[in-house]
Structures are given as C-alpha cells and as structure tokens.
Amino acid sequence: MAVIQRNFLPADLKPLLDANNIDGCVAVQADQSDAETTFLLQLADANDFVKGVVGWIDLKSKSLYDRLERYLLFEKLKGFRHVAQGQPAGFLLQPDFVKGVGQLAAFDFTYDILVYANQLKEAYRFAVQLPNVQFVLDHIAKPNIKKGELEPWSADIRKLAELPNVCCKVSGMVTEASWTDWKKADFEPYLDIVFEAFGAKRVMFGSDWPVCLVAAEYGSMTGIVSDYIAAFSPAEKKMILGENAALFYHLE
C-alpha cells in the first residue's frame, strides 16, 4: 500500500483527467467524519472539474433532517456514503440507519452502497425498503477476481439489479485482481454480468483513484472499460463514460 500512503489532491488528478479526455469527476468520501465532507466541498469549490461530492453524514443522527436541510446550501454536494464494507452482518438493516437513508430522498441526495460481495444479499434487503432513494453500487461489490469467483456474486448482483433505483459503478476492479499481473480478460466475465444485469443506462465508469494505484494507473482503469465497450453504440459509450453519472448525481 506504500504507493498510496501520501496526500493526493486535485492538482495530482487534473493532468490524468486531461490525458484521458475526462472533463470532470465526483469526489467520494473515505473518512467517516463531517470534516471529510467539509474538506471535499472546499476542494470542489476551488476546482471546477470536481463536479460533485459524495460526503459522509451520521445517518443515524436524530437531527439528520435538519442537517440535510442545511447541506442544501452546498450545490456540489450530491449524496452520501458510509463505508459499510466489512461491517458486521445486519449493519445496513438497522432500523435507524434505514430510516436515515430514507430521508435522503426528500432532498434529492443519492446514496453510494459500498459493500463486499458477501454483503450483496443484505444490500438488496436494504435497498428494497427504499424505492424512492437513488442508489449506486460501488466497485461492482468487490468480487474475488483474483480467484475468478463468480458465484454467489453473480446471482446476488443480478437480484440487486432488479431494483430500478439501483445503478452500478464499474470501478475498483483491479484491486480485487492480482495486483502485479492482472489481464483485461480477467474482468470480462464480471463486466458481462454487470452489463447484462443493469444495462448500459444504469452502469457508470469510476476510477477509484487514487486507491487503484496499488494495481493500475488511471489510464489503465479507463482502458479496461473503454476496451470492453468498444463494440457498444456511440450513445451507449457516452452514457457509460459520463452521461449516466451526470444524470445520477445531477452534475452541471
């Protein structure tokens, strides 16, 4: 992990976006703190190419509604995420957590679902309760690509995709493969399933930068997806590589 044990700021990212013909990005929380949300919003205000922020908020707080109302003052704040991966079974199903996420819909805020593959069944039971909230599954739920494991991930992700208010990010895949010798072909079975399940209108590219650097450069991440969709229609390519994210997060 040494390669990412330093600060990464917008100035580090801008040349990579330019080199890969990407005109904007969404910054997504990593730390579980209000300070993280404030920090990301400050970066977004100072850098036009940071089009949106997915922050963190205490979704179980009794004052959540009032806090969400205040956050409407920040135009670039688009949604929230909690790092639920690795949490004990039942974390997403806590009644006060479900209630809190449900309140996001009143403010048109989205929610990013960050879980491991073994939490997908729970993610379905969570999301099915909240049909008015717009969800996106991060990193295709991190299946074990290194070992080529498809089940039960495949069945579980297809079940989650039955919910029309859930989208999926094709991101973070290289970190679940062999870091030093992955091949693009390693990801094809997983991408096949994701696109069959969600369709081109509900899949969006994500880089997972800078975490991806443990296994791949930014350009390699874009290459995995752009090569896979090479035979897709021009309209579908635009949706996957930008338009779906812009629509989901209400980006300017």
Backbone hydrogen bonds in HBPLUS format (Angstrom, degrees):
<---DONOR---> <-ACCEPTOR-->    atom                        ^
c    i                          cat <-CA-CA->   ^        H-A-AA   ^      H-
h    n   atom  resd res      DA  || num        DHA   H-A  angle D-A-AA Bond
n    s   type  num  typ     dist DA aas  dist angle  dist       angle   num
A0004-ILE N   A0001-MET O   3.04 MM   3  5.87 156.4  2.10 124.3 130.1     1
A0005-GLN N   A0002-ALA O   3.12 MM   3  5.11 167.2  2.14 108.1 111.8     2
A0012-ASP N   A0009-LEU O   2.82 MM   3  5.48 144.9  1.94 121.5 131.4     3
A0013-LEU N   A0010-PRO O   3.00 MM   3  5.03 125.9  2.30  97.1 111.7     4
A0014-LYS N   A0010-PRO O   2.96 MM   4  6.08 161.9  1.99 166.9 168.5     5
A0016-LEU N   A0013-LEU O   2.89 MM   3  5.32 124.7  2.20 113.0 128.1     6
A0017-LEU N   A0013-LEU O   3.05 MM   4  6.37 155.2  2.11 157.3 165.1     7
A0018-ASP N   A0014-LYS O   3.01 MM   4  6.25 166.5  2.03 158.2 161.5     8
A0019-ALA N   A0015-PRO O   2.97 MM   4  6.08 156.1  2.02 140.7 147.3     9
A0020-ASN N   A0016-LEU O   3.12 MM   4  6.24 134.1  2.34 138.1 149.0    10
A0020-ASN N   A0017-LEU O   3.18 MM   3  5.22 133.7  2.40  96.4 108.8    11
A0022-ILE N   A0017-LEU O   2.87 MM   5  4.83 178.0  1.87 146.5 145.9    12
A0021-ASN N   A0018-ASP O   3.27 MM   3  5.16 168.8  2.28 106.2 107.1    13
A0025-CYS N   A0049-PHE O   2.90 MM  24  6.37 146.9  2.01 163.7 170.9    14
A0051-LYS N   A0025-CYS O   2.83 MM  26  5.69 132.2  2.06 151.4 166.1    15
A0027-ALA N   A0052-GLY O   2.97 MM  25  6.36 157.6  2.02 156.2 151.1    16
A0054-VAL N   A0027-ALA O   2.81 MM  27  6.19 162.8  1.84 159.0 162.2    17
A0029-GLN N   A0054-VAL O   2.85 MM  25  6.02 146.6  1.96 160.8 170.8    18
A0038-THR N   A0034-ASP O   3.04 MM   4  6.37 164.2  2.06 154.7 158.6    19
A0039-PHE N   A0035-ALA O   2.88 MM   4  6.04 160.6  1.92 148.8 154.3    20
A0040-LEU N   A0036-GLU O   2.95 MM   4  6.20 166.0  1.97 155.5 158.3    21
A0041-LEU N   A0037-THR O   2.99 MM   4  6.19 156.6  2.05 149.3 156.0    22
A0042-GLN N   A0038-THR O   2.97 MM   4  6.21 148.7  2.06 146.9 155.5    23
A0043-LEU N   A0039-PHE O   3.02 MM   4  6.36 155.0  2.09 149.4 156.0    24
A0044-ALA N   A0040-LEU O   2.90 MM   4  6.14 154.1  1.97 145.9 153.5    25
A0045-ASP N   A0041-LEU O   2.94 MM   4  6.12 153.7  2.01 144.7 151.2    26
A0046-ALA N   A0042-GLN O   3.15 MM   4  6.32 142.1  2.30 139.8 149.2    27
A0047-ASN N   A0043-LEU O   3.07 MM   4  6.14 115.6  2.50 138.2 153.5    28
A0047-ASN N   A0044-ALA O   3.28 MM   3  5.15 150.9  2.37  96.2 104.7    29
A0050-VAL N   A0047-ASN O   3.04 MM   3  5.72 161.0  2.08 119.9 125.8    30
A0053-VAL N   A0076-LYS O   2.75 MM  23  5.90 137.5  1.93 165.9 161.8    31
A0078-LYS N   A0053-VAL O   2.90 MM  25  5.72 165.0  1.92 153.0 158.1    32
A0055-GLY N   A0079-GLY O   2.93 MM  24  6.34 141.6  2.08 154.3 142.2    33
A0081-ARG N   A0055-GLY O   2.88 MM  26  6.24 139.9  2.04 162.8 175.5    34
A0061-SER N   A0058-ASP O   3.14 MM   3  5.45 166.1  2.16 113.6 116.2    35
A0064-LEU N   A0061-SER O   3.24 MM   3  5.09 155.6  2.31 108.0 107.2    36
A0067-ARG N   A0063-SER O   3.11 MM   4  6.37 156.4  2.17 153.5 160.9    37
A0068-LEU N   A0064-LEU O   2.84 MM   4  6.08 159.6  1.88 162.0 167.5    38
A0069-GLU N   A0065-TYR O   2.99 MM   4  6.21 152.0  2.07 145.7 153.7    39
A0070-ARG N   A0066-ASP O   3.11 MM   4  6.41 148.7  2.21 141.6 149.0    40
A0071-TYR N   A0067-ARG O   3.05 MM   4  6.32 144.4  2.18 142.0 152.0    41
A0072-LEU N   A0069-GLU O   3.27 MM   3  5.48 154.5  2.34 100.9 108.4    42
A0073-LEU N   A0070-ARG O   3.17 MM   3  5.99 169.5  2.18 120.1 123.4    43
A0074-PHE N   A0071-TYR O   3.05 MM   3  5.62 165.6  2.07 116.1 120.7    44
A0077-LEU N   A0074-PHE O   3.11 MM   3  5.61 162.1  2.15 115.8 121.4    45
A0110-THR N   A0078-LYS O   3.08 MM  32  6.41 157.7  2.14 134.0 140.0    46
A0080-PHE N   A0110-THR O   3.00 MM  30  6.34 154.8  2.06 141.0 143.9    47
A0112-ASP N   A0080-PHE O   3.05 MM  32  6.43 157.6  2.10 153.2 160.3    48
A0084-ALA N   A0082-HIS O   2.75 MM   2  5.57 116.3  2.16 117.5  99.9    49
A0087-GLN N   A0084-ALA O   3.03 MM   3  5.41 162.4  2.07 134.0 133.5    50
A0085-GLN N   A0114-LEU O   2.88 MM  29  5.75 102.8  2.48 140.4 145.3    51
A0091-PHE N   A0088-PRO O   3.12 MM   3  5.86 146.1  2.24 148.1 147.9    52
A0093-LEU N   A0090-GLY O   3.07 MM   3  5.12 136.8  2.26 100.2 112.9    53
A0094-GLN N   A0091-PHE O   3.44 MM   3  5.78 172.3  2.45 111.7 112.7    54
A0097-PHE N   A0094-GLN O   2.96 MM   3  5.24 125.3  2.27 107.0 121.9    55
A0098-VAL N   A0094-GLN O   2.92 MM   4  6.18 167.6  1.94 167.4 171.2    56
A0099-LYS N   A0095-PRO O   2.92 MM   4  6.03 159.9  1.96 145.0 151.2    57
A0100-GLY N   A0096-ASP O   3.05 MM   4  6.07 151.1  2.13 131.4 138.9    58
A0101-VAL N   A0097-PHE O   2.95 MM   4  6.25 166.8  1.97 158.5 160.6    59
A0102-GLY N   A0098-VAL O   2.93 MM   4  6.08 151.8  2.01 145.7 154.3    60
A0103-GLN N   A0099-LYS O   3.23 MM   4  6.55 130.1  2.49 138.1 149.4    61
A0103-GLN N   A0100-GLY O   3.05 MM   3  5.29 138.0  2.23 101.6 112.9    62
A0104-LEU N   A0101-VAL O   3.03 MM   3  5.49 154.8  2.09 111.7 119.4    63
A0106-ALA N   A0103-GLN O   3.29 MM   3  5.79 137.7  2.48 109.0 117.7    64
A0107-PHE N   A0104-LEU O   2.99 MM   3  5.53 150.1  2.08 114.0 122.9    65
A0109-PHE N   A0104-LEU O   3.12 MM   5  5.05 162.3  2.16 143.2 139.1    66
A0108-ASP N   A0105-ALA O   3.15 MM   3  4.90 164.4  2.17 101.9 106.6    67
A0111-TYR N   A0134-GLN O   3.04 MM  23  6.42 153.4  2.12 161.3 165.6    68
A0136-VAL N   A0111-TYR O   3.15 MM  25  6.61 143.4  2.29 149.8 153.8    69
A0113-ILE N   A0136-VAL O   2.80 MM  23  5.99 165.2  1.82 150.6 155.8    70
A0138-ASP N   A0113-ILE O   2.91 MM  25  5.87 176.2  1.91 151.5 152.5    71
A0119-GLN N   A0116-TYR O   2.90 MM   3  5.46 161.3  1.94 119.7 124.5    72
A0120-LEU N   A0117-ALA O   3.20 MM   3  5.48 168.8  2.21 116.1 117.1    73
A0123-ALA N   A0119-GLN O   2.87 MM   4  6.16 150.1  1.96 148.5 158.4    74
A0124-TYR N   A0120-LEU O   2.93 MM   4  6.22 150.1  2.02 149.8 156.2    75
A0125-ARG N   A0121-LYS O   3.11 MM   4  6.45 163.8  2.14 147.9 151.7    76
A0126-PHE N   A0122-GLU O   2.90 MM   4  6.11 139.1  2.07 144.6 156.4    77
A0127-ALA N   A0123-ALA O   2.86 MM   4  6.04 175.7  1.86 154.1 154.8    78
A0128-VAL N   A0124-TYR O   2.90 MM   4  5.86 160.9  1.93 156.8 161.0    79
A0129-GLN N   A0126-PHE O   3.25 MM   3  5.77 150.1  2.35 109.8 117.8    80
A0130-LEU N   A0127-ALA O   2.93 MM   3  5.30 159.1  1.98 113.2 120.1    81
A0133-VAL N   A0130-LEU O   3.20 MM   3  5.68 166.9  2.22 117.2 121.2    82
A0135-PHE N   A0165-ASN O   2.88 MM  30  6.09 173.7  1.88 173.1 172.8    83
A0167-CYS N   A0135-PHE O   2.87 MM  32  6.15 154.4  1.93 134.1 141.7    84
A0137-LEU N   A0167-CYS O   2.85 MM  30  6.13 164.4  1.87 135.6 137.2    85
A0169-LYS N   A0137-LEU O   2.83 MM  32  6.02 169.5  1.84 170.6 166.9    86
A0141-ALA N   A0138-ASP O   3.02 MM   3  6.10 173.6  2.03 134.9 136.9    87
A0142-LYS N   A0139-HIS O   2.85 MM   3  5.67 172.7  1.85 134.8 136.8    88
A0145-ILE N   A0143-PRO O   2.92 MM   2  5.70 122.5  2.26 112.0  95.4    89
A0149-GLU N   A0144-ASN O   3.08 MM   5  5.51 149.9  2.17 163.7 157.1    90
A0148-GLY N   A0145-ILE O   2.98 MM   3  4.68 147.1  2.09  94.8 105.2    91
A0146-LYS N   A0176-GLU O   2.88 MM  30  6.10 135.9  2.07 158.3 144.3    92
A0154-SER N   A0150-LEU O   2.63 MM   4  5.56 157.5  1.68 162.8 171.1    93
A0156-ASP N   A0152-PRO O   2.96 MM   4  6.13 164.1  1.99 162.6 167.9    94
A0157-ILE N   A0153-TRP O   2.83 MM   4  5.95 157.0  1.88 156.9 162.2    95
A0158-ARG N   A0154-SER O   3.07 MM   4  6.19 153.0  2.15 146.0 153.4    96
A0159-LYS N   A0155-ALA O   3.09 MM   4  6.28 148.8  2.19 139.0 147.2    97
A0160-LEU N   A0156-ASP O   3.06 MM   4  6.33 159.7  2.10 144.6 149.4    98
A0161-ALA N   A0157-ILE O   2.96 MM   4  6.11 150.7  2.05 141.2 149.2    99
A0162-GLU N   A0159-LYS O   3.08 MM   3  5.37 153.2  2.15 105.3 113.7   100
A0163-LEU N   A0160-LEU O   3.11 MM   3  5.90 164.9  2.13 120.4 124.6   101
A0166-VAL N   A0163-LEU O   3.18 MM   3  5.76 151.3  2.26 126.4 125.6   102
A0168-CYS N   A0202-ARG O   2.91 MM  34  6.32 149.1  2.01 154.3 164.3   103
A0204-MET N   A0168-CYS O   2.95 MM  36  6.36 154.9  2.01 153.2 158.7   104
A0170-VAL N   A0204-MET O   2.91 MM  34  6.16 154.0  1.98 146.2 154.8   105
A0206-GLY N   A0170-VAL O   3.23 MM  36  5.82 154.8  2.30 131.2 123.9   106
A0176-GLU N   A0173-MET O   2.97 MM   3  5.43 153.7  2.04 112.5 120.9   107
A0177-ALA N   A0174-VAL O   3.18 MM   3  5.08 158.5  2.22  99.9 106.4   108
A0186-ASP N   A0183-LYS O   2.85 MM   3  5.43 150.5  1.93 115.9 124.8   109
A0187-PHE N   A0184-LYS O   3.11 MM   3  5.74 151.1  2.20 115.3 122.0   110
A0188-GLU N   A0185-ALA O   3.34 MM   3  5.28 144.3  2.48  97.4 106.9   111
A0190-TYR N   A0187-PHE O   3.12 MM   3  5.44 121.6  2.47 106.6 120.8   112
A0191-LEU N   A0187-PHE O   2.92 MM   4  6.15 160.9  1.96 160.0 166.4   113
A0192-ASP N   A0188-GLU O   2.81 MM   4  5.93 157.0  1.86 153.9 160.2   114
A0193-ILE N   A0189-PRO O   3.30 MM   4  6.47 157.7  2.36 135.9 140.3   115
A0194-VAL N   A0190-TYR O   3.00 MM   4  6.26 164.2  2.03 150.1 154.7   116
A0195-PHE N   A0191-LEU O   2.94 MM   4  6.04 172.4  1.95 155.2 157.0   117
A0196-GLU N   A0192-ASP O   2.95 MM   4  6.07 150.8  2.04 143.9 152.7   118
A0197-ALA N   A0193-ILE O   2.87 MM   4  5.96 153.1  1.95 147.7 155.1   119
A0198-PHE N   A0194-VAL O   2.86 MM   4  5.95 172.5  1.87 156.8 159.0   120
A0199-GLY N   A0195-PHE O   2.88 MM   4  4.81 139.2  2.05 117.4 129.8   121
A0202-ARG N   A0199-GLY O   3.15 MM   3  5.81 163.7  2.18 119.8 124.6   122
A0205-PHE N   A0240-ILE O   2.91 MM  35  5.95 152.0  1.99 168.4 160.9   123
A0212-CYS N   A0208-ASP O   2.83 MM   4  5.52 148.6  1.93 138.0 145.4   124
A0213-LEU N   A0210-PRO O   2.93 MM   3  5.56 158.8  1.98 120.5 127.0   125
A0214-VAL N   A0211-VAL O   3.29 MM   3  6.33 178.2  2.29 129.1 129.4   126
A0215-ALA N   A0212-CYS O   2.87 MM   3  5.76 164.7  1.89 127.7 132.6   127
A0216-ALA N   A0212-CYS O   2.75 MM   4  5.65 148.8  1.85 148.3 155.9   128
A0220-SER N   A0217-GLU O   3.04 MM   3  5.30 127.3  2.33 103.0 116.6   129
A0221-MET N   A0217-GLU O   3.20 MM   4  6.61 149.3  2.30 150.4 159.0   130
A0221-MET N   A0218-TYR O   3.04 MM   3  5.20 120.8  2.41  99.2 113.9   131
A0222-THR N   A0218-TYR O   3.11 MM   4  6.55 161.3  2.15 156.6 160.6   132
A0223-GLY N   A0219-GLY O   2.96 MM   4  6.06 147.5  2.07 137.0 146.8   133
A0224-ILE N   A0220-SER O   3.05 MM   4  6.30 147.9  2.15 146.8 152.5   134
A0226-SER N   A0222-THR O   2.81 MM   4  5.96 172.1  1.82 161.0 163.4   135
A0227-ASP N   A0223-GLY O   2.93 MM   4  5.69 159.1  1.98 141.3 146.9   136
A0228-TYR N   A0224-ILE O   3.29 MM   4  6.29 150.5  2.38 130.6 138.5   137
A0229-ILE N   A0225-VAL O   3.01 MM   4  6.27 155.0  2.08 154.7 160.7   138
A0230-ALA N   A0227-ASP O   3.30 MM   3  5.08 164.2  2.33 102.8 105.0   139
A0232-PHE N   A0229-ILE O   2.91 MM   3  5.16 158.9  1.95 113.0 120.1   140
A0237-LYS N   A0233-SER O   2.97 MM   4  6.28 161.1  2.01 159.4 164.8   141
A0238-LYS N   A0234-PRO O   3.09 MM   4  6.32 158.4  2.14 145.9 151.1   142
A0239-MET N   A0235-ALA O   3.09 MM   4  6.37 153.4  2.16 144.5 151.7   143
A0240-ILE N   A0236-GLU O   2.99 MM   4  6.23 169.7  2.00 159.1 160.2   144
A0241-LEU N   A0237-LYS O   2.95 MM   4  5.98 164.4  1.97 153.8 158.1   145
A0243-GLU N   A0238-LYS O   2.91 MM   5  5.92 170.6  1.92 149.8 148.4   146
A0242-GLY N   A0239-MET O   3.46 MM   3  5.58 162.9  2.49 101.6 106.5   147
A0244-ASN N   A0239-MET O   2.81 MM   5  4.95 165.4  1.83 133.3 133.2   148
A0246-ALA N   A0242-GLY O   2.94 MM   4  6.16 160.5  1.98 156.1 162.4   149
A0247-LEU N   A0243-GLU O   2.93 MM   4  6.09 153.4  2.00 147.0 153.5   150
A0248-PHE N   A0244-ASN O   2.87 MM   4  6.01 165.2  1.89 149.3 153.9   151
A0249-TYR N   A0245-ALA O   2.93 MM   4  5.94 172.1  1.94 152.7 155.1   152
A0250-HIS N   A0246-ALA O   2.96 MM   4  5.47 109.1  2.47 126.7 140.1   153
A0251-LEU N   A0246-ALA O   2.92 MM   5  4.73 157.5  1.97 133.1 140.5   154
